[in-house]
């Protein structure tokens, strides 16, 4: 579904039927304030970019909202886990490297 920021995200849900204005992020869920989800977090959320770059069915994302300095700003923090290899994924955009091997051309830049 399209987020308020205009990006496609499978975790965003909006119900606008007959004037309803229900919007929620199913990845973050219902957290207690001040770390709760709001629609303006979709502007800087990295999840739509991760989903475009890596569509591995074994990678599971988890997210939470982190408040900035003095609680003035919020941002979404993402962590990824590969169920096939049972390990944490350091770069969710690329993946773990087991399910979809990384070509050696891209490994040269990580040194």
Secondary structure by P-SEA (a helix, b strand, c coil): cccccccccccbbbbbcccccccccccccccccccccccccccccaaaaaaaacccccbbbbbbbbbcccccbbbbbbbbbbcccccccccccccccccccccaaaaaaac
